[in-house]
């Protein structure tokens, strides 16, 4: 042990799983791996355990879109006990890699993969140990000794040469628990197993909102499918006044999942890391958003869909977003959902992609890692225009969820209200919340709902919310920020009240969420030096530099980058 490099993985969910796989696959016998997991089970993390799912919740990715672990999902399904498959209504003979599946079942798959990796580690002689029910309460850096201390439950302490933070999702509580029927998130979903006889306000319309809808609808009524396959919904006698009202700033629902030609969000035509580095070097140290848009979005479309390319070839990024949004804004969101459902059905049946939508997902994934090299001006453009379109189009709402939303709307149980950027939610002391917004007629509204659920998805958490306080007080980590290319633009943003700082050299920086990291996911200190002992894959705390939360694809890509650095 004394001669081995001691590596800790903090968190045994999906990110920890991919990191453990990289370390085991490296075959290195000069390392010792320790995993600290808060729960009593590995692999599932929040999204695929009871913390993030009930029986009714399904993945938004199919088997063929999951990065390879040890056993392909389709092979694993054949070995699952019959009573488990029956519980989730799955026939292994009819299952194929293009199907989505229940999230809790997928969590069991990830746990099984972790077990297989442990077996592989034992067989190859890679040393590891796992600490279950171990909550990491602090991480302390000792640069003078080149060591890291990991504190567990405020008492036990362990020393390591390197740590990889894989702590996953975090849903901070602001009013929940203090205000009755006010929920800061829909997780864990069992708290929404409520029979209600009043309208419920839901903030957002993302996949997080769909999770809340799937749970609430089942406790207040029933779905039925007719002989011709059409789904309908009937309220229960105990909930005649139950209704769900979505409140969204864009007034839109997420797009329906379709057939992906390249299921792993990669593309041979994308810019290489070397090409991006060369561009940054010749562009005053900045990555140009317009350059990425032209090379990683338009160029591949020119080859595959020349007709669509002709429509967009002369459009600037903002013009393209406006054109795509305009179509969505002109249509009733549920009519659009119905049309996209039909388009997706055709795409899946023919196994033909809706290529521009697929490339938008690829663009988001490709832009995620070098986003830290954008100028502050370009990051503001990304947040204002491209990100809202991406968040809608690549949500990939599954077909069965689309059917349920349409059935609920048809039954008068689900509505959507556009609320605009000036909307706000006020916690009501007697329970629920008051939704303040300006309606489409320009009238100010203040509507009280007895039950409120915030469903905007995983928030990008601020630097100050980082959980391991010793790293803050020692200035081992620093707030993420992006430099303005133009001092005038920086001054203008500062005058507008944006979170802008000016340094001693007169340069302006936009403060973004989370902490500063480099291209290898290493934390960066107050002097701009990276830390070779601390890596982070916990997405809530690096959202300013990695704005796209791509789930398992993110875990695979980030772990690949980290292992290269660890092995260097």
C-alpha positions in Angstrom: 0.0 0.0 0.0 2.8 2.4 0.9 4.2 2.3 -2.7 0.8 2.5 -4.4 -0.9 5.7 -5.5 -4.0 6.1 -3.5 -7.0 7.3 -5.5 -10.4 8.1 -4.0 -13.7 8.3 -5.9 -16.2 10.3 -4.0 -19.6 9.0 -5.0 -20.5 5.6 -6.5 -23.3 6.6 -8.9 -23.0 6.6 -12.7 -20.0 9.0 -12.8 -18.2 7.0 -10.2 -19.0 3.9 -12.1 -17.4 5.2 -15.4 -14.4 6.5 -13.4 -13.9 3.1 -11.7 -14.2 1.4 -15.1 -11.5 3.6 -16.5 -9.2 2.8 -13.6 -9.8 -0.9 -13.7 -9.5 -1.1 -17.5 -6.1 0.7 -17.2 -4.8 -2.5 -15.7 -2.5 -0.5 -13.4 -1.4 -2.4 -10.4 0.5 0.5 -8.8 -2.8 2.1 -7.6 -5.3 1.5 -4.8 -8.8 2.7 -5.4 -11.3 3.7 -2.6 -14.9 4.5 -3.3 -17.1 6.3 -0.8 -20.8 5.9 -1.4 -23.5 7.7 0.6 -26.0 4.9 0.2 -25.8 1.1 0.5 -25.8 0.4 -3.2 -23.5 1.4 -6.1 -24.3 2.4 -9.7 -27.8 3.9 -9.6 -27.0 7.3 -8.2 -29.9 9.7 -7.9 -31.7 9.4 -11.2 -31.9 5.6 -11.3 -32.7 4.9 -7.6 -35.7 5.6 -5.3 -34.2 9.1 -4.8 -35.0 10.0 -8.4 -37.6 7.5 -9.7 -40.7 5.5 -9.0 -41.9 2.5 -11.0 -43.6 4.8 -13.5 -40.4 6.7 -14.5 -38.5 5.8 -17.7 -35.2 6.7 -19.2 -35.0 9.2 -22.0 -32.2 7.1 -23.7 -32.5 3.6 -25.3 -30.1 0.7 -24.9 -28.1 1.6 -28.0 -27.5 5.1 -26.7 -25.8 3.9 -23.5 -22.0 3.9 -23.5 -20.7 0.4 -23.2 -19.9 -0.7 -19.7 -19.3 -4.5 -19.2 -22.4 -6.2 -20.5 -24.7 -4.8 -23.2 -28.1 -3.9 -21.8 -29.9 -6.2 -24.2 -27.8 -9.2 -23.0 -28.3 -8.3 -19.4 -32.1 -8.1 -19.7 -32.2 -11.8 -20.7 -30.7 -12.8 -17.3 -33.0 -10.6 -15.1 -35.4 -12.7 -12.9 -38.9 -13.1 -14.4 -40.7 -11.5 -11.4 -38.6 -8.3 -11.8 -39.4 -8.2 -15.6 -43.1 -8.8 -14.9 -43.1 -6.0 -12.4 -42.0 -3.6 -15.1 -44.1 -5.3 -17.9 -41.1 -6.3 -20.0 -40.9 -9.3 -22.2 -37.2 -10.2 -22.8 -38.1 -11.8 -26.1 -39.5 -8.5 -27.5 -36.9 -6.3 -25.9 -34.4 -4.7 -28.2 -31.7 -2.1 -27.8 -33.9 0.7 -29.3 -36.3 0.6 -26.4 -36.3 2.9 -23.4 -36.8 1.2 -20.0 -37.9 1.9 -16.4 -35.3 4.0 -14.6 -35.3 1.8 -11.5 -34.6 -1.3 -13.7 -31.8 0.6 -15.4 -30.4 1.4 -11.9 -30.3 -2.4 -11.3 -28.3 -2.7 -14.6 -25.8 -0.1 -13.5 -25.4 -1.8 -10.1 -24.8 -5.1 -11.8 -22.2 -3.5 -14.0 -20.4 -2.2 -10.9 -20.4 -5.7 -9.5 -18.8 -7.1 -12.7 -16.2 -4.4 -12.6 -15.3 -5.3 -9.1 -14.9 -9.0 -10.2 -12.7 -7.8 -13.0 -10.6 -5.8 -10.6 -10.1 -8.8 -8.3 -9.2 -11.0 -11.2 -6.6 -8.6 -12.6 -5.1 -7.7 -9.2 -6.3 -4.0 -9.1 -6.6 -3.1 -5.5 -9.8 -1.4 -4.3 -12.2 -1.0 -1.4 -15.7 0.4 -1.0 -17.1 2.3 1.9 -20.9 2.2 1.9 -23.2 4.5 3.9 -20.3 7.0 4.0 -21.2 10.7 3.6 -18.3 12.8 2.5 -18.4 16.0 4.7 -15.2 17.7 3.7 -12.1 17.5 1.5 -8.9 19.1 2.7 -5.9 19.8 0.5 -2.3 19.5 1.9 -0.1 21.0 -0.9 3.0 20.9 1.3 2.6 17.1 1.6 1.0 16.6 -1.8 -1.9 14.8 -0.1 -5.7 15.1 0.3 -7.7 14.3 3.4 -11.3 13.0 2.9 -13.5 13.5 5.9 -16.5 11.1 6.4 -19.5 12.0 8.5 -17.5 14.7 10.3 -15.5 12.1 12.1 -13.3 9.6 10.2 -10.4 10.9 8.0 -8.6 9.1 5.2 -5.6 10.3 3.2 -5.1 10.0 -0.6 -2.8 11.1 -3.4 -5.7 12.1 -5.6 -9.5 12.4 -5.4 -12.2 12.5 -8.1 -15.4 14.2 -6.9 -18.4 12.3 -8.4 -21.1 13.4 -6.0 -23.8 13.8 -8.6 -27.0 15.7 -8.4 -27.9 18.1 -5.6 -31.3 19.7 -5.0 -31.0 22.4 -2.4 -34.0 23.0 -0.1 -35.1 26.6 0.2 -38.8 26.5 1.3 -39.5 22.8 1.2 -40.1 21.4 4.7 -41.0 24.9 6.0 -43.9 25.8 3.7 -46.6 23.1 3.3 -47.0 21.6 -0.2 -44.1 23.7 -1.6 -41.6 21.4 -3.3 -38.1 22.7 -4.3 -37.9 19.7 -6.7 -40.0 16.6 -7.5 -37.3 14.3 -5.9 -37.6 11.9 -4.3 -40.8 11.3 -6.2 -42.6 9.4 -3.5 -43.3 12.7 -1.8 -45.6 13.5 -4.7 -47.7 10.4 -4.2 -50.5 12.8 -3.2 -54.2 12.6 -3.8 -55.2 16.3 -4.4 -58.4 18.0 -5.2 -57.0 21.3 -6.5 -54.8 22.7 -9.3 -51.1 22.2 -8.9 -48.5 24.7 -10.2 -45.5 23.3 -11.9 -42.6 25.5 -12.8 -40.9 24.4 -16.0 -41.8 21.9 -18.7 -38.6 19.9 -18.9 -38.1 16.2 -18.3 -38.1 17.0 -14.6 -41.6 18.3 -15.0 -42.6 15.1 -16.9 -41.4 13.1 -13.9 -43.7 15.1 -11.6 -46.6 14.7 -14.1 -46.2 10.9 -14.4 -46.4 10.5 -10.6 -49.2 13.0 -9.8 -51.4 11.7 -12.6 -51.3 8.1 -11.3 -52.4 9.2 -7.8 -55.3 11.2 -9.1 -56.7 9.2 -11.9 -56.1 6.3 -14.4 -54.8 5.9 -17.9 -56.6 3.6 -20.3 -55.6 2.4 -23.8 -58.4 1.7 -26.4 -58.3 -1.2 -28.8 -56.9 1.1 -31.5 -54.0 2.1 -29.2 -55.2 5.6 -28.2 -54.5 6.6 -24.6 -57.1 8.4 -22.5 -57.2 9.7 -18.9 -59.9 9.6 -16.3 -59.8 11.6 -13.0 -60.6 9.6 -9.8 -63.8 10.4 -7.9 -61.6 11.7 -5.0 -59.9 14.3 -7.2 -62.5 16.0 -9.4 -60.8 19.4 -9.3 -57.3 18.1 -9.7 -55.3 19.8 -12.5 -51.6 20.4 -13.4 -50.6 23.8 -14.8 -47.1 24.1 -16.4 -45.6 27.6 -16.2 -42.8 28.1 -18.7 -40.8 31.1 -19.8 -40.8 30.0 -23.5 -44.3 28.6 -23.5 -43.0 25.3 -25.0 -42.9 21.6 -24.3 -39.8 19.5 -24.9 -39.4 17.8 -28.3 -40.1 14.1 -28.7 -37.3 11.6 -28.9 -36.6 10.3 -32.5 -34.2 7.8 -34.0 -30.5 8.9 -33.6 -28.2 7.9 -36.4 -25.2 8.2 -34.1 -26.5 7.2 -30.7 -23.5 8.4 -28.8 -23.5 12.1 -29.8 -20.3 11.9 -31.7 -19.6 12.6 -35.3 -16.6 12.1 -37.5 -17.1 15.5 -39.1 -16.7 17.4 -35.8 -13.7 19.6 -35.1 -10.9 17.7 -33.4 -9.3 18.9 -30.1 -6.2 19.9 -32.1 -8.3 22.1 -34.5 -10.1 23.8 -31.6 -6.8 24.5 -29.8 -5.3 25.9 -33.1 -8.4 28.1 -33.5 -8.2 29.4 -29.9 -4.5 30.2 -30.4 -5.2 32.3 -33.5 -8.3 34.0 -32.0 -6.7 35.9 -29.1 -7.2 32.9 -26.7 -10.9 32.7 -27.2 -13.2 30.0 -28.7 -15.6 31.6 -31.2 -19.2 30.5 -30.8 -19.8 31.4 -34.5 -16.9 29.2 -35.5 -18.2 26.2 -33.6 -21.7 26.8 -35.0 -20.4 26.9 -38.6 -18.0 23.9 -38.3 -19.8 21.6 -35.9 -23.4 22.3 -37.0 -23.8 23.7 -40.4 -20.9 21.8 -42.1 -22.2 18.3 -41.3 -25.8 19.3 -42.3 -24.5 20.5 -45.7 -23.4 16.9 -46.5 -26.4 15.1 -45.2 -29.4 17.5 -45.7 -28.5 19.9 -48.5 -32.1 21.2 -48.7 -32.2 22.2 -45.0 -28.6 23.6 -45.3 -29.8 25.9 -48.2 -32.4 27.3 -45.8 -29.9 28.1 -43.0 -26.5 28.6 -44.8 -26.6 32.4 -44.6 -28.2 32.6 -41.1 -26.2 33.8 -38.1 -26.6 31.8 -34.9 -29.3 34.2 -33.5 -31.2 34.1 -36.8 -31.2 30.3 -36.9 -32.5 30.1 -33.3 -35.2 32.7 -34.1 -36.3 30.8 -37.1 -36.6 27.5 -35.2 -38.2 29.1 -32.2 -40.7 31.0 -34.4 -42.2 27.8 -35.7 -42.6 26.5 -32.1 -44.0 29.8 -30.8 -46.7 30.1 -33.5 -48.1 26.6 -32.7 -50.1 25.6 -29.7 -47.6 23.5 -27.6 -49.8 20.5 -27.5 -50.6 20.6 -31.2 -46.8 20.8 -31.8 -46.3 17.9 -29.4 -48.8 15.8 -31.4 -47.1 16.7 -34.7 -43.6 15.9 -33.3 -44.9 12.7 -31.9 -46.0 11.6 -35.4 -42.7 12.8 -36.9 -40.8 10.8 -34.2 -42.9 7.7 -34.8 -42.0 7.8 -38.5 -38.3 8.4 -37.6 -38.1 5.4 -35.3 -40.1 3.1 -37.6 -37.8 3.9 -40.5 -34.7 4.3 -38.4 -34.1 7.6 -40.0 -32.9 10.6 -38.0 -34.4 14.1 -37.9 -30.9 15.2 -38.8 -30.8 18.9 -37.8 -32.2 18.0 -34.4 -29.6 15.3 -34.0 -26.8 17.7 -35.0 -28.1 20.2 -32.4 -27.6 17.5 -29.7 -24.1 16.8 -31.2 -23.3 20.6 -31.2 -24.3 20.9 -27.6 -22.2 17.9 -26.6 -19.2 19.1 -28.7 -19.4 22.7 -27.3 -19.7 21.5 -23.7 -16.0 20.8 -23.0 -14.3 23.8 -24.7 -17.1 26.2 -23.4 -14.7 27.5 -20.8 -12.7 29.1 -23.6 -15.6 31.2 -24.8 -15.5 34.9 -24.3 -18.0 36.3 -21.8 -19.8 37.9 -24.7 -20.2 34.5 -26.5 -21.3 32.8 -23.2 -24.0 35.4 -22.8 -25.1 34.7 -26.4 -25.1 31.0 -25.8 -27.2 31.4 -22.6 -29.6 33.8 -24.3 -30.3 32.2 -27.6 -28.8 28.8 -28.3 -29.2 27.1 -24.9 -33.0 27.6 -24.7 -33.4 26.0 -28.1 -31.0 23.1 -27.3 -32.8 22.5 -23.9 -36.1 22.0 -25.8 -35.0 20.0 -28.8 -32.6 17.6 -27.1 -34.7 16.8 -24.1 -35.9 13.7 -26.1 -39.1 13.1 -24.2 -40.0 9.4 -24.7 -43.0 8.4 -26.8 -45.0 7.0 -23.8 -44.6 10.2 -21.9 -45.8 12.2 -25.0 -48.9 10.0 -25.1 -49.6 10.7 -21.5 -49.2 14.4 -21.8 -51.6 14.5 -24.8 -54.1 12.3 -22.9 -54.0 14.5 -19.9 -54.4 17.7 -22.0 -57.3 16.1 -23.8 -58.9 15.3 -20.5 -58.5 18.9 -19.4 -56.1 18.0 -16.6 -52.9 19.5 -18.1 -52.4 23.1 -19.3 -49.4 25.3 -20.1 -49.1 29.0 -19.3 -46.3 31.1 -20.8 -45.0 33.4 -18.0 -42.1 35.4 -19.4 -38.8 36.5 -17.8 -40.4 38.8 -15.3 -42.3 36.0 -13.6 -41.6 35.1 -10.0 -42.8 32.6 -7.4 -43.6 33.6 -3.9 -43.9 31.0 -1.1 -47.3 31.3 0.6 -47.1 31.1 4.4 -50.3 29.0 4.6 -49.0 26.5 1.9 -48.2 26.3 -1.7 -47.1 29.4 -3.7 -48.3 32.6 -5.4 -47.3 32.7 -9.1 -46.7 36.3 -10.3 -46.6 36.8 -14.1 -47.8 39.0 -16.9 -50.3 37.1 -19.2 -50.3 37.2 -23.0 -52.9 40.1 -22.9 -50.4 42.2 -20.8 -52.3 41.8 -17.5 -50.5 41.2 -14.3 -51.5 38.0 -12.5 -50.9 36.8 -9.0 -52.4 33.3 -8.8 -52.3 31.2 -5.6 -51.8 27.5 -5.9 -52.3 25.2 -2.9 -49.4 23.0 -4.2 -46.3 24.1 -6.1 -43.4 22.1 -7.5 -40.2 23.6 -8.9 -39.3 21.4 -12.0 -36.7 23.5 -13.8 -34.2 20.7 -13.5 -30.8 20.5 -11.8 -29.8 24.0 -11.0 -26.3 25.3 -11.8 -25.1 25.8 -8.2 -23.0 28.8 -7.2 -19.4 28.7 -6.0 -20.6 29.5 -2.4 -22.8 26.4 -2.4 -19.8 24.0 -2.9 -20.2 21.4 -0.2 -16.5 20.9 0.9 -15.9 24.1 2.7 -12.2 23.6 3.4 -11.5 23.9 -0.3 -13.2 27.3 -0.3 -11.5 28.7 2.8 -8.1 27.6 1.6 -8.8 29.1 -1.8 -8.0 25.8 -3.4 -11.0 26.3 -5.6 -12.1 29.6 -7.1 -15.3 31.0 -8.7 -15.7 30.3 -12.4 -15.4 33.4 -14.6 -15.0 34.2 -18.3 -13.1 37.2 -19.7 -14.8 39.8 -21.8 -13.1 40.2 -25.2 -14.2 43.9 -25.3 -13.7 46.1 -22.3 -16.6 48.2 -23.5 -18.9 45.2 -23.5 -17.7 44.3 -20.0 -18.4 47.9 -18.7 -21.8 47.8 -20.4 -22.7 44.5 -18.7 -21.4 45.9 -15.3 -23.6 49.0 -15.8 -26.6 46.7 -16.5 -26.1 45.0 -13.1 -24.7 41.7 -14.5 -22.3 39.8 -12.2 -19.1 41.3 -13.6 -15.8 42.0 -11.9 -12.9 44.2 -13.1 -9.3 43.0 -12.1 -6.2 45.1 -11.3 -5.2 45.0 -15.0 -8.5 46.6 -16.1 -9.9 43.4 -17.6 -13.5 42.6 -17.2 -14.8 39.1 -16.3 -18.3 37.6 -16.2 -18.9 35.4 -13.1 -20.6 32.2 -14.1 -21.9 29.4 -11.9 -19.7 26.9 -10.1 -16.0 26.6 -9.8 -13.0 27.0 -12.2 -11.6 23.9 -13.8 -9.2 23.2 -16.6 -9.6 21.0 -19.6 -8.8 17.9 -17.5 -11.5 18.6 -14.9 -8.8 19.6 -12.4 -9.7 22.4 -9.9 -7.9 25.7 -10.3 -6.8 27.9 -7.4 -6.8 31.6 -6.8 -3.5 32.0 -8.6 -4.6 30.2 -11.7 -2.7 27.0 -11.0 -4.4 23.7 -11.6 -4.4 21.1 -8.8 -3.0 17.7 -9.7 -4.7 16.1 -6.7 -8.3 17.1 -7.2 -10.6 16.3 -10.1 -14.3 17.0 -10.3 -17.1 15.4 -12.4 -20.0 16.6 -10.2 -22.0 18.6 -12.8 -23.9 20.9 -10.4 -20.7 22.6 -9.4 -19.1 23.0 -12.9 -22.1 24.2 -14.8 -20.5 27.5 -15.7 -17.7 25.8 -17.7 -19.7 22.7 -18.7 -23.2 24.0 -19.5 -24.5 20.8 -21.1 -25.6 18.0 -18.7 -25.4 15.0 -21.0 -25.8 12.3 -18.4 -24.0 9.0 -19.2 -22.3 10.5 -22.2 -20.8 13.2 -20.0 -19.7 10.6 -17.5 -18.0 8.6 -20.2 -16.3 11.6 -21.9 -15.1 13.2 -18.6 -13.8 10.0 -17.2 -11.9 9.4 -20.5 -10.3 12.8 -20.2 -9.4 12.3 -16.5 -7.8 8.9 -17.0 -5.5 10.3 -19.7 -4.3 12.9 -17.2 -3.9 10.4 -14.3 -1.9 8.1 -16.6 0.4 10.9 -17.9 
